[in-house]
């Protein structure tokens, strides 16, 4: 028997981000890949640029943080919240 998660919204899913980590040093390339994978190439250019500007503030050697924040901001953007 396993105890339920501390929060009902927590899951045991894992996301494979190795491919994104490999290109994280280039915020533009990272956002292009996220745009292709998650938005089918239709990400709002302004949202893309805002995220790139934020990623530029993170050290290029910190790939995991760059990928995590890029995914977080992309997936919580208003565009991601609207079913298209």
C-alpha positions in Angstrom: 0.0 0.0 0.0 1.3 3.4 -0.9 0.3 6.6 0.8 -1.5 9.1 -1.5 0.5 12.0 -2.8 0.8 15.1 -0.5 -1.2 17.1 -3.0 -4.0 15.6 -5.2 -2.5 17.2 -8.3 0.9 15.5 -7.9 1.6 12.7 -10.3 4.4 10.2 -10.9 4.9 11.2 -14.5 8.4 12.0 -15.8 9.2 14.1 -18.8 12.1 13.3 -21.0 14.0 16.6 -21.6 17.5 15.3 -22.7 16.9 16.6 -26.2 15.9 20.0 -24.9 18.9 20.1 -22.5 21.2 19.5 -25.4 20.1 22.8 -27.1 19.4 24.9 -24.0 22.5 27.1 -24.4 20.7 28.7 -27.4 17.4 30.1 -26.1 16.1 30.7 -29.7 16.7 27.1 -30.7 15.2 25.9 -27.4 12.0 27.9 -28.0 11.9 26.8 -31.7 11.8 23.2 -30.5 9.2 23.8 -27.9 7.2 25.7 -30.4 7.3 22.8 -32.8 6.7 20.1 -30.2 3.9 21.8 -28.2 2.4 24.5 -30.3 2.8 22.9 -33.8 4.7 26.0 -34.9 1.9 28.5 -33.9 3.4 30.0 -30.7 2.8 33.7 -30.5 6.0 35.5 -31.5 5.7 38.0 -28.6 5.3 35.2 -26.1 8.3 33.4 -27.6 10.5 36.6 -27.3 9.4 37.2 -23.7 10.5 33.7 -22.8 13.7 34.1 -24.7 14.5 37.3 -22.8 13.9 35.5 -19.5 16.1 32.6 -20.5 18.9 35.0 -21.4 19.0 35.9 -17.6 19.9 32.2 -16.7 23.4 31.0 -17.1 23.9 29.0 -20.3 25.6 26.4 -18.3 22.4 25.7 -16.3 20.6 23.7 -19.0 18.1 22.1 -16.6 16.9 25.4 -15.2 16.6 26.9 -18.7 14.6 24.0 -20.0 12.4 23.9 -16.9 11.6 27.6 -17.0 11.0 27.5 -20.8 8.5 24.7 -20.4 6.9 26.3 -17.4 6.4 29.7 -19.1 5.3 28.2 -22.4 2.8 25.8 -20.8 1.3 28.5 -18.5 1.0 31.1 -21.3 -2.5 32.2 -22.2 -2.0 30.6 -25.6 -1.3 27.2 -24.1 -4.4 27.5 -21.9 -6.7 27.9 -25.0 -7.6 24.7 -26.8 -6.9 25.3 -30.5 
